[in-house]
Amino acid sequence: MDVIKEYDRVRLASGELGRILEILAPSVFLAEVVRKGGGIDTKEINLTDIKSKFVEYEKPINAP
C-alpha cells in the first residue's frame, strides 16, 4: 500500500475530497475535507476512511 504523507490529496470512501494536514498516528490523520454540499471541515480520519490517493506528475510542455 502507498504511504500517506502530509499534504497528500485523497478521496474518502464517502466520496468527499480531502488533504492530509497532519499525521496523528500511523493510521490516523487530521484532514481538511470538502463536504459534498459545499464548505470545508477539518476532521480526524482513519486509513480505512481513505479510498484513494491522488498522484501528481510533471508533463513537459513543448514551447518554442
Sequence and secondary structure as in RCSB ss.txt:
>XXXX:A:sequence
MDVIKEYDRVRLASGELGRILEILAPSVFLAEVVRKGGGIDTKEINLTDIKSKFVEYEKPINAP
>XXXX:A:secstr
     TT EEEETTS EEEEEEEEETTEEEEEEE TTS EEEEEEEGGGEEEE           
